[in-house]
């Protein structure tokens, strides 16, 4: 956005016509917002690029290396049987080739070694750009304050920070999908042609990184119609833009990619015919766990997006992994407070009706709510849930469950609702006086529930509490939703209309998926549908989650509460995000392979290791071979990195190339160490690596003396490195590194 140049502050003199006028409030706010956004973008860059090579590469990142380490043709061959769109991999392959610009010219003639820093550069850049892009999106709906809150949340998001340092396409896809939605809202708000072109360009790029972003494309006509003011000739622009965004993936999957044919695809026999030997095992998604038909999977995903910590129940927070056990009380307090603040933000506070022109949102509340609900609900229910659950439920089941919940206390709740609304209208002081102890009791009940590690349903199953909740909450919301009774009913009808639209669309998706499933099972009963649900796939809604969170926090009644909420949420996210940059959340095979490679003929170092539990483990073979290639500066092609392309992973010829370039001591033998020291007097350093999950070591400390590592030798370091699972901080492998050094001059 255009900013006026900053000038020195000069006091205005009303008696002097040449004296400059004082800065307008809008200009002051614009300048302050600009500097805040710039500071947040700088913070985002610092977080994303800090220690970019740490932790060691994960398995999917190593598979990315396997795909891009050869020529462009070899890359496309590896992608032919995968479900991925090619743009992220083509970009990394272009970097590896040395940035070729055509006619044989390369910016880096020798090519670029794909170290972890290089492979993670594009996601880190995308994570940095997510901050201004998120602000731009929020400004299409809300005021500057809400947009700054959204930018701050997305900057500090622990979940986003993890994927901004992950050599896959997710960070880039999420940034581009956010830009796509922002540009589309910009277009339907202003009807400017540059906005329309930016929407198409961003949409094409987002789909090129990941096809899951196309799940947001059906939202475009819904947003378009909800504006309520457009000329007929803009409809072809809408349809043409959608066609241009979708045509690339349609051609790629329809004519080149073989994933649907080999695996059966998302709906075997409906969109395309599978191969006679099609099997879901060829999809690369057979490892996904089946989800149940409950709110648990989406709630677990929501908790991941908001905190970067994988939890579903209070009991899981009360009994976390040992590494974070001492923080269990703080985690319960922080997460329950966060959801409590969101509930408070959803209330129709009176101050929201008194906002001035500078604080007024760009879109009316009902339109922003509709757009956010469509973004949050339609991809999750309309694709991932219906495609992943065996016997998925329709919205009618939800309505029936709500009716069964309300029915036992319906008449009492209805009477209480009427009484509460009447008291708020004609006895407001008495109502507020009664509300204080009621609110205190509610807070105490919630706190006690959390302390006793009970389920939330244990509270609402108490008839009196259920009746009070059903009666008081709607009455309070109804009363404060407008200044007059007419205004309140209008707002109520708008809310019911929004809920009705979302439920109707979910119902349409339910019938569509039911019909598709019946056709698919009739044609190919042998290809049963398997789940496609995974938190990072569902994260197509992750930007909308933080946008909704910013909108709720911005509605809180006092500035202190708003700023406190932002600081609290950002603090625990940034803490969790930074912890992954410094704690060992992946087996440090980069250090192991670097030490192994130091063991060269006629060098002063010998390395002995017992790593069969990892090197022979199909989950860690890609990590070991990638780090071997980097430390030895090997440049394998995909066929040399891996044998075939099916699971399990088998070492390619590059493994033998690495072994031939160093002294590869794949066992720890006391006799061998003693003989090597006797035969090679130039050795002055011995490194021993072991791995265990039980803390039991195959080479005990007393064996060092038998190997001749005493007297002139000293134990320089003895490190035990515990690795932790990314999302729960559960302890995993323990590696031990002992380094012996001969005393100088001996």
C-alpha positions as a printed Julia matrix, in Angstrom:
746×3 Matrix{Float64}:
   0.0     0.0     0.0
   1.18    3.55   -0.76
   2.59    5.44    2.21
   3.2     9.17    2.46
   6.86   10.11    3.04
   7.72   10.85    6.64
   8.56   14.49    7.4
   9.82   16.23   10.55
   7.06   17.13   12.98
   6.3    20.86   13.03
   3.76   22.42   15.39
   0.87   24.12   13.68
   0.35   27.86   14.24
  -3.25   28.88   13.51
  -2.23   32.57   13.17
   0.29   31.79   10.44
  -1.27   30.81    7.09
   2.06   29.24    6.03
   2.11   26.88    9.03
   1.49   23.2     8.09
  -1.74   21.62    9.23
  -1.58   18.86   11.85
  -1.53   15.31   10.53
  -4.96   13.75   10.14
  -5.76   10.77   12.43
  -6.08    8.49    9.39
  -2.6     9.45    8.2
  -1.11    8.87   11.65
  -2.75    5.44   11.9
  -1.59    4.57    8.41
   2.02    5.39    9.27
   1.89    3.48   12.54
   0.36    0.48   10.79
   3.05    0.56    8.11
   5.87    0.45   10.66
   4.13   -2.25   12.69
   3.67   -4.37    9.6
   7.29   -3.82    8.6
   8.45   -4.86   12.08
   6.29   -7.99   11.98
   7.64   -8.9     8.55
  11.18   -8.5     9.88
  10.33  -10.69   12.86
   8.86  -13.28   10.51
  12.06  -13.31    8.45
  14.18  -13.7    11.59
  12.08  -16.62   12.8
  11.94  -18.38    9.44
  15.61  -18.03    8.48
  17.13  -18.53   11.94
  19.2   -21.77   12.04
  17.57  -22.84    8.79
  19.65  -26.02    8.61
  18.24  -27.23   11.94
  16.81  -29.67   12.75
  18.2   -32.38   10.52
  16.17  -33.18    7.41
  12.94  -35.13    7.82
  11.97  -38.1     5.69
   9.64  -36.2     3.33
  12.34  -33.58    2.77
  14.75  -36.34    1.76
  12.18  -37.67   -0.7
  12.0   -34.16   -2.11
  15.76  -34.34   -2.67
  15.36  -37.7    -4.4
  12.86  -36.21   -6.84
  14.84  -33.07   -7.72
  18.44  -34.32   -7.71
  18.47  -35.28  -11.39
  17.48  -33.61  -14.64
  14.1   -32.04  -15.35
  13.04  -35.12  -17.29
  14.01  -37.41  -14.42
  12.07  -35.17  -12.05
   8.91  -35.4   -14.14
   9.32  -39.16  -14.3
   9.38  -39.42  -10.5
   6.31  -37.17  -10.22
   4.34  -39.07  -12.83
   3.09  -41.6   -10.3
   2.71  -39.18   -7.37
  -0.21  -36.94   -6.48
   1.94  -33.8    -6.28
   1.79  -30.81   -8.56
   5.25  -30.09  -10.04
   5.95  -26.37   -9.47
   7.75  -26.65   -6.1
   9.93  -29.49   -7.35
  10.66  -27.76  -10.65
  11.79  -24.68   -8.74
  14.18  -26.71   -6.58
  15.46  -28.56   -9.64
  16.08  -25.23  -11.37
  18.09  -24.08   -8.34
  20.08  -27.34   -8.32
  20.89  -26.91  -12.02
  22.47  -23.53  -11.21
  19.59  -21.25  -12.3
  19.74  -21.96  -16.06
  18.36  -19.08  -18.13
  18.51  -20.71  -21.56
  21.01  -21.0   -24.41
  23.38  -22.91  -22.1
  23.8   -20.0   -19.69
  23.65  -20.66  -15.94
  24.02  -18.14  -13.16
  25.95  -20.77  -11.16
  27.77  -22.88  -13.78
  28.62  -25.74  -11.43
  25.12  -26.03  -10.0
  24.01  -25.6    -6.39
  24.42  -28.26   -3.72
  21.0   -28.93   -2.19
  21.92  -28.47    1.45
  19.12  -28.15    4.03
  19.45  -24.36    3.92
  19.07  -24.28    0.14
  16.12  -26.67    0.12
  14.34  -24.77    2.88
  14.97  -21.31    1.43
  11.78  -21.13   -0.66
   9.47  -22.24    2.19
  11.22  -19.79    4.53
  10.71  -16.98    2.03
   7.06  -17.96    1.67
   6.66  -17.98    5.44
   8.13  -14.48    5.6
   5.83  -13.18    2.86
   2.84  -14.71    4.63
   2.85  -11.8     7.09
   2.15   -8.96    4.6
  -0.11  -11.25    2.54
  -2.19  -12.03    5.62
  -2.46   -8.33    6.4
  -3.57   -7.67    2.83
  -6.26  -10.34    3.11
  -7.52   -9.08    6.46
  -7.8    -5.53    5.1
 -10.3    -6.73    2.53
 -12.67   -7.55    5.4
 -11.66   -5.77    8.58
 -10.06   -2.59    9.92
  -6.35   -1.98   10.42
  -6.33   -3.2    14.01
  -7.78   -6.59   13.12
  -5.41   -6.87   10.15
  -2.38   -6.2    12.37
  -3.61   -8.82   14.83
  -3.94  -11.33   11.98
  -0.43  -10.51   10.75
   0.97  -10.9    14.27
  -0.72  -14.27   14.76
   0.47  -15.66   11.44
   4.0   -14.38   12.12
   4.29  -16.16   15.46
   2.28  -19.27   14.58
   4.25  -22.32   15.74
   2.47  -24.46   13.15
   3.32  -22.07   10.34
   6.89  -21.68   11.56
   7.44  -25.44   11.37
   6.33  -25.64    7.75
   8.2   -22.46    6.84
  11.35  -24.44    7.6
  10.21  -27.64    5.86
  11.46  -28.38    2.36
   8.03  -29.17    0.96
   5.43  -27.14   -0.9
   3.05  -26.41    1.98
   4.28  -22.98    3.1
   4.33  -21.7    -0.48
   0.9   -23.16   -1.24
  -0.67  -21.61    1.86
   0.87  -18.22    1.17
  -0.3   -18.25   -2.43
  -3.78  -19.5    -1.56
  -4.08  -16.63    0.95
  -2.95  -14.2    -1.74
  -5.48  -15.75   -4.14
  -8.39  -15.19   -1.76
  -7.15  -11.69   -0.93
  -6.89  -10.69   -4.59
 -10.33  -12.12   -5.33
 -11.88  -10.15   -2.47
 -10.01   -7.09   -3.69
 -11.53   -7.6    -7.12
 -15.16   -8.05   -6.01
 -14.74   -5.09   -3.64
 -13.33   -2.67   -6.21
 -13.98   -4.35   -9.6
 -10.52   -3.27  -10.77
  -8.99   -5.26  -13.6
  -5.49   -5.47  -12.01
  -7.12   -7.2    -9.03
  -8.76   -9.71  -11.36
  -5.44  -10.45  -13.07
  -3.67  -10.8    -9.71
  -6.35  -13.27   -8.58
  -5.78  -15.45  -11.65
  -1.99  -15.29  -11.41
  -1.96  -16.14   -7.68
  -4.51  -18.92   -8.19
  -2.49  -20.52  -10.99
   0.67  -20.37   -8.87
  -1.08  -21.79   -5.79
  -2.52  -24.7    -7.79
   0.92  -25.29   -9.31
   2.37  -25.82   -5.85
  -0.45  -27.97   -4.45
  -3.75  -29.09   -5.96
  -5.45  -28.95   -2.55
  -5.67  -25.16   -2.94
  -8.26  -25.79   -5.66
 -10.69  -26.64   -2.85
 -11.06  -22.89   -2.36
 -12.0   -22.28   -6.0
 -15.73  -23.13   -5.5
 -15.86  -20.39   -2.87
 -15.33  -17.75   -5.56
 -18.89  -17.78   -6.99
 -20.33  -17.86   -3.46
 -18.32  -14.8    -2.46
 -19.18  -13.18   -5.8
 -22.93  -13.6    -5.36
 -22.85  -12.51   -1.71
 -21.61   -9.05   -2.74
 -25.08   -8.45   -4.19
 -23.91   -5.78   -6.64
 -22.32   -6.73   -9.91
 -23.0    -6.31  -13.59
 -23.77   -9.24  -15.82
 -20.64   -8.85  -17.92
 -18.54   -9.61  -14.81
 -19.93  -13.15  -14.64
 -17.84  -14.25  -17.68
 -14.79  -12.72  -15.98
 -15.51  -14.85  -12.9
 -16.01  -18.05  -14.89
 -13.05  -17.33  -17.14
 -10.77  -16.74  -14.17
 -11.89  -19.98  -12.53
 -11.29  -21.87  -15.78
  -7.79  -20.44  -16.18
  -6.88  -21.43  -12.62
  -8.23  -24.97  -13.01
  -7.06  -25.78  -16.54
  -3.43  -26.47  -15.61
  -4.14  -29.14  -12.97
  -6.9   -30.58  -15.18
  -4.48  -31.1   -18.07
  -1.69  -32.35  -15.79
  -3.79  -34.97  -14.0
  -5.91  -35.8   -17.01
  -3.19  -36.45  -19.57
   0.22  -36.81  -17.92
   0.02  -37.83  -14.29
  -0.78  -41.51  -13.62
  -1.64  -41.28   -9.91
  -5.39  -41.73  -10.34
  -4.92  -44.61  -12.76
  -2.47  -46.49  -10.51
  -4.2   -45.9    -7.18
  -7.82  -45.64   -8.25
  -7.92  -41.95   -7.41
 -10.34  -40.14   -5.15
 -13.44  -41.66   -6.77
 -12.58  -44.79   -8.79
 -14.71  -45.12  -11.89
 -16.39  -41.72  -11.55
 -13.89  -39.24  -12.94
 -11.54  -41.69  -14.64
 -11.08  -45.42  -14.98
  -8.35  -47.04  -12.85
  -5.86  -49.55  -14.17
  -6.76  -53.25  -13.84
  -4.12  -53.65  -11.12
  -4.91  -50.36   -9.38
  -4.3   -50.38   -5.64
  -4.54  -47.69   -3.0
  -1.08  -48.74   -1.8
   0.24  -46.95   -4.91
  -1.29  -43.66   -3.74
   1.44  -42.88   -1.21
  -1.36  -42.19    1.31
  -1.9   -45.67    2.69
  -0.1   -44.65    5.91
  -2.89  -42.25    6.9
  -4.91  -43.35    9.92
  -8.66  -43.72    9.61
 -10.61  -41.02   11.47
 -13.83  -41.48   13.39
 -17.15  -39.72   12.84
 -16.82  -37.16   15.64
 -15.58  -33.66   16.34
 -12.25  -35.04   17.56
 -10.34  -34.89   14.23
 -11.26  -31.25   13.4
 -10.71  -30.19   17.02
  -7.28  -31.83   17.01
  -6.45  -30.02   13.77
  -7.66  -26.72   15.24
  -5.44  -27.15   18.31
  -2.45  -27.84   16.07
  -3.09  -24.71   14.03
  -3.52  -22.5    17.1
  -0.62  -23.78   19.18
   1.62  -26.1    17.19
   0.96  -28.72   19.89
  -0.97  -31.92   19.22
  -3.71  -32.36   21.82
  -7.42  -33.13   21.95
  -8.46  -33.53   25.59
  -7.59  -31.85   28.88
  -6.26  -35.19   30.1
  -3.66  -35.15   27.32
  -2.53  -31.72   28.49
  -2.46  -32.89   32.11
  -0.28  -35.89   31.23
   2.01  -34.73   28.44
   5.41  -36.11   27.52
   8.08  -36.03   30.24
  10.01  -33.27   28.49
   7.12  -30.79   28.93
   5.4   -32.34   31.96
   6.32  -29.45   34.24
   4.44  -27.1    31.91
   1.17  -29.08   31.97
  -0.6   -26.65   34.3
   0.5   -23.67   32.23
  -0.64  -25.35   29.01
  -4.09  -26.06   30.45
  -4.4   -22.45   31.62
  -3.16  -20.96   28.34
  -5.26  -23.06   25.98
  -8.48  -22.84   28.0
  -7.97  -19.08   28.37
  -7.47  -18.78   24.63
 -10.76  -20.47   23.86
 -12.44  -18.46   26.59
 -11.23  -15.25   24.97
 -12.55  -16.41   21.61
 -15.97  -17.0    23.19
 -15.88  -13.53   24.76
 -14.9   -12.05   21.41
 -17.94  -13.63   19.79
 -20.25  -11.69   22.08
 -22.01   -8.6    20.6
 -20.33   -6.04   22.84
 -22.04   -2.6    22.84
 -18.8    -0.8    21.95
 -18.84   -2.49   18.54
 -21.84   -0.36   17.54
 -20.0     2.84   18.44
 -16.94    2.41   16.23
 -15.79    5.47   14.35
 -15.04    5.72   10.68
 -11.38    4.74   11.18
 -12.22    1.59   13.14
 -15.15    0.47   11.01
 -14.59   -2.85    9.2
 -14.49   -2.91    5.43
 -17.26   -5.51    5.16
 -20.39   -5.84    7.3
 -20.17   -8.47   10.02
 -22.57  -10.87    8.36
 -20.61  -10.99    5.11
 -17.27  -11.5     6.86
 -18.82  -14.25    8.97
 -20.29  -15.94    5.91
 -17.01  -15.83    4.01
 -14.98  -17.2     6.93
 -17.48  -19.98    7.65
 -17.49  -21.04    4.01
 -13.68  -21.14    3.97
 -13.53  -23.09    7.25
 -16.4   -25.52    6.73
 -16.64  -26.34    3.03
 -13.15  -27.82    2.45
 -13.16  -29.65    5.8
 -16.65  -31.14    5.57
 -17.24  -30.95    1.82
 -14.07  -32.82    0.92
 -11.86  -34.22    3.68
 -14.6   -35.43    6.03
 -16.97  -36.85    3.42
 -14.11  -38.52    1.55
 -12.44  -39.95    4.67
 -15.21  -41.21    6.98
 -16.84  -44.52    6.11
 -20.39  -43.58    7.13
 -20.3   -39.79    7.1
 -23.16  -37.82    8.65
 -25.41  -35.25    7.04
 -26.28  -31.87    8.61
 -29.65  -33.34    9.53
 -27.84  -35.61   11.99
 -26.23  -32.54   13.58
 -29.59  -30.8    13.89
 -31.12  -33.9    15.42
 -28.26  -34.13   17.94
 -28.82  -30.47   18.84
 -32.55  -31.14   19.28
 -31.86  -34.13   21.54
 -29.47  -32.0    23.58
 -32.02  -29.23   24.08
 -35.22  -31.3    24.44
 -34.85  -32.41   28.12
 -34.68  -28.8    29.32
 -36.43  -27.08   26.41
 -39.38  -25.51   28.25
 -37.34  -24.33   31.2
 -34.66  -22.94   28.89
 -37.28  -21.15   26.78
 -38.85  -19.57   29.85
 -35.45  -18.55   31.17
 -34.54  -17.06   27.8
 -37.67  -14.9    27.77
 -37.15  -13.78   31.38
 -33.47  -13.0    30.78
 -34.26  -10.97   27.65
 -37.0    -9.08   29.48
 -34.74   -8.29   32.43
 -31.98   -7.05   30.14
 -34.48   -4.77   28.37
 -36.42   -3.33   31.34
 -34.21   -4.04   34.38
 -30.68   -3.7    33.0
 -29.01   -2.76   36.28
 -30.5    -5.71   38.13
 -29.58   -8.02   35.29
 -25.97   -6.86   35.33
 -25.86   -7.24   39.13
 -27.04  -10.85   38.82
 -24.73  -11.54   35.88
 -21.56  -10.96   37.91
 -22.01  -13.9    40.33
 -23.33  -16.08   37.49
 -20.24  -15.35   35.43
 -18.02  -16.02   38.45
 -19.71  -19.37   38.99
 -19.24  -20.25   35.31
 -15.54  -19.41   35.4
 -15.12  -21.37   38.63
 -16.87  -24.38   37.1
 -14.65  -24.3    34.04
 -11.49  -23.93   36.12
 -12.5   -26.75   38.44
 -13.3   -28.94   35.46
  -9.85  -28.28   34.02
  -8.13  -28.91   37.36
  -9.95  -32.19   37.86
  -9.18  -33.19   34.27
 -12.83  -33.82   33.48
 -14.48  -33.77   30.1
 -16.36  -30.6    29.21
 -19.52  -32.64   28.68
 -19.48  -33.49   32.4
 -20.57  -29.89   32.99
 -23.3   -29.59   30.39
 -24.83  -32.9    31.42
 -25.93  -31.28   34.68
 -29.57  -30.22   33.92
 -29.37  -26.87   35.71
 -26.15  -25.88   33.95
 -27.48  -27.02   30.6
 -30.71  -25.07   31.08
 -28.85  -21.93   32.17
 -26.45  -22.12   29.22
 -29.24  -22.59   26.69
 -31.31  -19.78   28.21
 -28.78  -17.1    29.11
 -26.33  -17.15   26.22
 -28.89  -16.59   23.42
 -30.74  -13.98   25.51
 -27.58  -11.96   26.14
 -26.44  -12.23   22.52
 -29.87  -11.21   21.26
 -30.1    -8.2    23.59
 -26.7    -6.73   22.78
 -26.86   -7.44   19.05
 -28.72   -4.19   18.36
 -29.91   -0.95   19.88
 -33.58   -1.53   19.15
 -35.84   -4.56   19.07
 -36.22   -4.24   15.3
 -32.47   -4.12   14.81
 -32.02   -7.18   17.03
 -34.47   -9.24   15.01
 -32.78   -8.18   11.77
 -29.4    -9.29   13.09
 -30.92  -12.55   14.33
 -32.43  -13.28   10.91
 -29.08  -12.56    9.25
 -27.32  -14.98   11.58
 -29.93  -17.68   10.96
 -29.65  -17.11    7.21
 -25.86  -17.55    7.33
 -26.17  -20.76    9.31
 -28.88  -21.96    6.95
 -26.75  -21.29    3.88
 -23.76  -23.16    5.3
 -25.92  -26.12    6.38
 -27.65  -26.23    3.0
 -24.3   -26.32    1.2
 -23.08  -29.06    3.52
 -26.28  -30.98    2.79
 -25.69  -30.64   -0.94
 -22.13  -31.93   -0.49
 -23.45  -34.85    1.57
 -25.84  -35.94   -1.2
 -23.17  -35.4    -3.87
 -20.58  -37.55   -2.08
 -23.19  -40.21   -1.27
 -24.07  -40.44   -4.97
 -20.39  -40.52   -6.01
 -19.61  -43.22   -3.45
 -22.48  -45.4    -4.65
 -21.36  -45.15   -8.28
 -17.74  -45.83   -7.37
 -18.56  -48.89   -5.26
 -20.87  -50.24   -7.95
 -18.16  -50.01  -10.6
 -15.13  -50.94   -8.49
 -16.1   -52.61   -5.22
 -12.55  -53.91   -4.86
 -11.23  -50.33   -4.44
 -12.66  -49.36   -1.07
 -12.32  -45.73   -0.15
  -9.51  -44.92    2.29
  -8.99  -41.79    4.32
  -7.31  -38.69    2.89
  -7.49  -36.81    6.19
  -4.28  -35.4     7.55
  -3.8   -32.23    9.57
  -1.38  -30.7     7.1
  -3.69  -31.46    4.16
  -6.67  -29.95    5.98
  -4.46  -26.91    6.68
  -5.87  -25.31    3.56
  -8.07  -23.64    6.22
  -5.13  -22.64    8.45
  -5.04  -18.98    7.27
  -8.8   -18.71    7.86
  -8.36  -20.03   11.41
  -5.96  -17.22   12.29
  -8.07  -14.65   10.46
 -11.09  -15.69   12.52
  -8.98  -15.63   15.7
  -7.84  -12.09   14.93
 -11.42  -10.99   14.3
 -12.58  -12.44   17.63
  -9.72  -10.93   19.63
 -10.28   -7.53   17.99
 -13.87   -7.59   19.27
 -12.88   -7.87   22.95
 -14.27   -4.98   25.01
 -11.09   -3.29   26.33
  -7.71   -2.44   24.77
  -5.89   -4.1    27.69
  -7.77   -7.35   27.09
  -7.09   -7.22   23.35
  -3.38   -6.53   23.67
  -3.05   -9.09   26.46
  -4.74  -11.74   24.33
  -2.46  -11.04   21.36
   0.68  -11.14   23.51
  -0.4   -14.35   25.24
  -1.25  -16.22   22.03
   1.86  -14.99   20.24
   4.08  -15.81   23.23
   3.28  -19.49   23.55
   3.31  -19.94   19.78
   6.69  -18.31   19.35
   8.06  -20.28   22.3
   6.92  -23.57   20.85
   8.13  -22.59   17.4
  11.6   -21.52   18.56
  11.96  -24.64   20.71
  11.96  -26.74   17.54
  14.86  -24.7    16.18
  17.06  -25.44   19.2
  15.85  -28.73   20.68
  16.64  -31.95   18.82
  13.39  -32.85   17.08
  15.0   -35.11   14.5
  17.74  -37.72   14.7
  20.98  -35.76   14.05
  22.16  -37.95   11.2
  23.87  -34.92    9.69
  26.37  -34.97   12.57
  26.69  -38.76   12.44
  27.45  -38.86    8.7
  29.81  -35.88    8.97
  31.85  -37.74   11.61
  31.82  -40.94    9.54
  33.12  -39.06    6.5
  35.95  -37.54    8.57
  37.36  -41.05    8.88
  39.62  -40.95    5.81
  42.81  -42.86    4.95
  45.86  -41.11    6.49
  43.57  -38.69    8.42
  43.87  -38.06   12.16
  40.29  -39.24   12.83
  38.65  -42.64   13.03
  34.91  -43.06   13.55
  33.25  -46.25   14.75
  29.49  -46.55   14.93
  26.71  -48.93   15.78
  23.71  -47.42   13.94
  21.98  -50.47   12.49
  18.7   -49.6    14.21
  18.59  -46.44   12.11
  20.56  -47.25    8.97
  18.57  -50.47    8.45
  15.26  -48.82    9.34
  13.25  -47.99    6.23
  12.04  -44.75    7.86
  15.59  -43.48    8.39
  17.39  -44.8     5.32
  16.45  -41.73    3.22
  17.78  -39.43    5.97
  21.05  -41.33    6.22
  21.63  -41.38    2.47
  20.72  -37.71    1.98
  23.19  -36.58    4.64
  25.82  -38.93    3.18
  25.36  -37.32   -0.24
  25.64  -33.8     1.17
  28.72  -34.39    3.32
  30.54  -36.25    0.52
  29.23  -33.79   -2.12
  27.81  -36.61   -4.19
  25.47  -35.66   -7.0
  23.34  -38.74   -7.62
  20.47  -39.0   -10.03
  17.15  -40.34   -8.66
  17.91  -43.91   -9.8
  21.23  -43.81   -7.88
  19.61  -42.44   -4.74
  16.82  -44.99   -4.52
  16.02  -48.35   -6.08
  12.61  -48.0    -7.71
   9.93  -45.71   -6.35
   7.76  -47.96   -4.21
   7.82  -48.44   -0.47
   9.89  -49.62    1.4
  12.9   -47.46    0.6
  15.95  -49.31   -0.68
  19.43  -47.78   -0.9
  20.64  -46.91   -4.37
  24.18  -46.93   -5.73
  24.95  -43.64   -3.98
  25.21  -45.54   -0.68
  28.11  -47.62   -1.99
  29.72  -44.5    -3.47
  29.74  -42.93   -0.02
  31.19  -46.02    1.63
  33.99  -46.14   -0.93
  34.99  -42.56   -0.12
  35.7   -43.08    3.58
  36.74  -45.72    6.11
  33.33  -47.13    6.93
  33.49  -48.82   10.36
  29.89  -49.97   10.8
  30.51  -51.68   14.12
  32.31  -50.89   17.36
  35.03  -53.45   17.99
  37.52  -53.09   20.82
  40.06  -55.2    18.95
  39.67  -53.22   15.74
  40.15  -49.9    17.54
  43.29  -51.2    19.28
  44.7   -52.57   16.02
  43.93  -49.37   14.11
  45.67  -47.24   16.73
  48.73  -49.48   16.61
  48.91  -49.53   12.81
  48.16  -45.83   12.25
  50.13  -43.6    14.64
  48.76  -40.49   12.92
  45.34  -41.08   14.52
  44.77  -38.52   17.27
  40.97  -38.56   17.5
  38.5   -41.44   17.89
  34.74  -40.9    17.66
  32.2   -43.51   18.73
  28.47  -43.26   17.89
  25.69  -45.45   19.28
  21.91  -45.37   19.2
  19.38  -46.76   21.65
  15.79  -46.37   22.79
  16.28  -48.04   26.17
  19.48  -46.32   27.32
  21.47  -49.57   26.91
  24.8   -49.18   25.12
  26.56  -51.99   23.26
  30.05  -50.61   23.91
  30.4   -49.99   27.68
  32.74  -47.36   29.07
  35.24  -49.88   30.48
  35.98  -51.13   26.97
  37.79  -47.87   26.25
  40.75  -49.04   28.35
  40.87  -52.38   26.55
  40.92  -50.52   23.24
  43.96  -48.52   24.29
  42.07  -45.26   24.83
  43.66  -44.54   28.22
  46.91  -43.1    29.39
  47.86  -40.85   26.51
  44.18  -40.61   25.54
  41.47  -38.57   27.22
  37.7   -38.51   26.88
  37.09  -35.09   25.35
  33.27  -35.25   25.24
  30.46  -37.65   26.02
  27.13  -36.4    24.64
  23.79  -38.15   24.95
  21.34  -36.63   22.47
  17.65  -37.29   23.06
  15.37  -36.67   20.11
  11.76  -35.58   20.51
   8.64  -35.99   18.4
   7.75  -32.7    16.68
   4.18  -32.2    17.87
   4.01  -33.72   21.37
   7.64  -33.52   22.61
   7.56  -37.25   23.32
  11.05  -38.7    23.67
  12.16  -40.98   20.85
  15.7   -42.11   20.01
  18.76  -41.46   22.16
  22.14  -41.16   20.46
  25.48  -41.21   22.27
  28.62  -39.6    20.89
  31.97  -40.15   22.63
  35.07  -38.41   21.38
  38.54  -39.44   22.55
  41.56  -37.27   21.87
  45.25  -38.04   22.25
  47.12  -35.58   24.42
  49.33  -33.24   22.38
  52.99  -34.22   22.3
  52.42  -37.82   23.39
